[in-house]
């Protein structure tokens, strides 16, 4: 597989986290204009299919891949996980839904150990621990204030299912990168999402205005970029190490919130973000040290 010169697994994962943070902002803008969640997923799927297919044709590879059962499983688990994550976002406070969503690196590390025999290294464990400390620091005032709902156990369970489903999808992606082209892996996700969204929510679709249209376009483009860079990160590094860097999305989202939405993070948010960045720095430094130790 051809990769950009000088790019490593952690760098691809950081770019993926940034792309998904921008995508989340576009989802927020689209939702604020009244566009249903399933319509947002459907448009994302259409754009992803078009971009992936064009890239596959340029690469001259088989669009359906070789391990089609595993590719289909990646698409199904990804669609179900994304639906669960969006359900949690709609039915829980954003802070609580975000906490549930970012449990997936822990699940991924466990699944990669069980099914791929990938043992998390010390840097990965330190990154996960620091990132969890950062999330607790960011979200603790919300929980201590009693604003987390007690009666939303079902939505909390759905959010946990979303995190676990994401971990399954990432583990499958790591396995597929050994034999499949990144765009082939990516295209199976929207190929499942599109009929799924049309089946369950097609009757509720609305015609977007200019702002909604641009937001939907941004969702599709940045989701595609996030998926591709995530897949390349999985191909270059262990699943547990690569996905541990997805916590950077929290930091990127906070910056976007300040710049675009006028949100001003509190001191505990800045402190928590520092923990996340420190964890990412540990992985980057470890990866750089490992690369420099290789023979020329």
N, C-alpha and C positions, 0 to 999 in steps of 0.2 A: 504494500500500500504506500502510495506517495504521500509524504507529509511536507509541510513547509520547513525550510531550512532554519535550524536554530530553535524550533518549537519542541517543547517537551510535554509530557503528560500533565504536570501541574500548570504549565502555561495555557495549554488547551482548556483545562478545567476552569481556570480563572476567567478565560474568555467566555466559556460556557455560562458561568455564573453571572457575568455581566449581561450576556444576551438574555438570559431568563429573567433577570431583574428588569430590563427594559420591556420585555414581553409582559411581565406582570403589571407594569405601569400602564401599558397599552390595554390590557384586560380591564383594569380599573376605569380607564377613560371610556372604553366601549360600554362597560356596564353602567356607568353614570349616564350614558345617553339612552338607556332603556333597551339595549340589545340583550336578548336572553343568553345565558351561559352556553347552552348547547349550540346556539348559532355561532358564537365566538369560536367554539371548538371546531365546528364544521368549516368555517372560513379558514381557520388555521390549517385544517387538513387539506383543503383544496389547494392552497398556496404551497404547502409542503409537497404534495404530490407533483405539482407542476415543476417545482425547482429540483426535486430529487430525480424525476424522470429525465429532465434535460441533462443533468449531470451524469446520470447513468448512461445515457446515449452517447455522450462525449467520451466516457471512459470505455465504452464498448464491452460492458459486462452484462451478464444475464440479469434482467430486471427482477426475476422471481427468485434469484439466488439458488443455493444448493441445499441448504438445510431448511426446507420450507415449513416443516412442522414447528421447528424452534423459532423461526422468523414470525410465524403466525402467533405463536405463544407470546412473543415479545410485543406484538401489536395489541393483542387482547389484554394482557396485563397492564400495558401502558395506558390504554383507553379506560379501563376500569379504575386504575389508580388516579388518573387525571380527573375523572368524574367524582371520585370520592374526595379528592383534595378541594375541588370547586364546591362540592356540597358543604364541606366543613367551613369554607370561607363564607358561604352564604348564611350559615346557621349558627356560627360561633363568632365571638369577638376575634378580630384579626390577629391579636397577639396569641391567643390560645390556638387558633388554627395554624399559625406559623410554627408554633412550638411543635405541634403534632406532625406537621409536614417535614420538619427537619430532624425527625427521629430516623429517617430512612438511611443515613450513612451508617448508623449502628447496626440496623438490620442487614445492610449490604455487607458489612464486614463479617457478620456471622454467617450469612449465606455463602459468601465467597470462600470462607474457611471450610464450610461443610461440603459444598458441591464442587468448588474449583481447587480445593486444597491450597488456597492462598492464605498464608499466615500473616496477619497484620504486623508490620514492623513497629519499632519503638516510636518513630516519628509520626506514624499514622495514629497510634494510640494517644500520643501527646496532643496531636491536632484535634482529635475527637474530644478529648477531655477538656482542653482549653475552649473549644467551640461551645461545648455544653455549658461550661462556666459562663461564657459570654451570653448565651441565650437566657440562662437563669437570671443573670444580672439585668438583662434588658427587660425581662418579663416579670420579675419578682414584684415590682410595685403594683402591677395589675392584679396579681393573685393576692397579695397582702391586703389590697384594698377591698377584696371581696367581690370584684367585678366579674370574675369568671363564673359562668352559670353552673349551678349544681344540677339543674333539671335537664341538661342537654347530654345525657349519657349516650344516647343513640348517635347523636352527631359526633361526639368524641370518639365513639367506637368506629364510625365511618372514617373519621380523620386518621385514626390509627391504621385502618385497612388501607387507606391511601398511601401512607408512608411505607407499609409493608409491601404493597403492590409495586411501588416505585423501586424498592430494593430488589424484588424479584426481577423486574424489567431490566435493571442495571446489571444484575448478575448474568442474565441471559445475554445482554449486549456484550459483556466481557467475553463470554464463551463464543459468541458469533464472530467477534473481531478476528478470531484465528483463521477464519476461512471466507468471510463475506466482505464485500465492498461496503464502506460506511454508508453510502447513499442507499444501498439495497436494504441495509438494516433500518435506516430511518424511514424509508417509504412504506414499510409494512405498518408502521404506527398510524399514519393518516388513512391508509387503505382500510383499516379497521374502524377508525374514528368516524369517517364520513358516513358510511351506512348506519353506524350506530346512532349518530346524532340525528340523522334524517328519520330513523325509525322511531326514536323516543321523543323528539322535539321538533320535527319538521313543520308541524302545523302552527307552531308559535313564533316562527321566524318573522322579523319585521324588516322594512326597508330602511337602512341607515341613512343619516344625513352625511354631510361632508366630514364632520369631526368623527362620527362613528365609522365612516368608511376608511379614513386614514388610520384610525386606531386599529381596525380589523386588519388592515394591510400590515401595520407594524407588528401585530400579534403573530401573523403568519411568517413574516420575514425573520424576526428575531427568534421565534421558536425554532425555525429551521436552522439558523445559525447556532443556537444553543444545542440542538440535537446533534448536529454534525461535529461540533467541537467536543461535545461530551463523548461521542463515539470514538473520535480520534484519541482522546485522553485515555479511554478504556483500552485502546489498542496498544498504547505506549507505556502503561503503568498498571499496577495492581488495582483491582476494582475498589478495594477498601481505601487505598491511598488517594486515588483519583476522586472518589465521591466525597471523601472527607473535606475536600476543598470547596464543595458546593455551599458550605456555610458562608463563603464570601458573598453569596447573593444577599445575605442580610445586610452587609455593609453597603453594597452597591445600591440596594433598595433604599437605605436610609439617605444616601447622597442624592438619589433621584427625588426622594420625597422633599428634601430641602430645596433643590433647584427648581423642580417643576410644580410640586403641590404646595410649596410654602410651609412644609412641616419643619418644625424646629426641634431636634432631638434633645431630650433631657440629659443631664449629666450621667445618669445610669445607662442610657443608651450609648453614649460615647465610650463609657468604660467597658461595656459589654462588647462593643465593636472592636475595641483594642484587644480584648481577649481573642476574638475571632481572627484578627489580623496577625496576632502573635502565633496562633496555631498554624495559619497558612505559611508564615515565614519559616516555621520549623520544617514543614514539608519541603518548601522550596530549597532551603539550605541543605537539607539531607539529600535531595535529588541532585543538587549541584555538586555536592561532595562525592556522591556515588559516581557521577559522570566523570569528574576529574580524576578519579582513581583508576579508570579504565585505561588499558594500554593504548597508545596512539596507533 
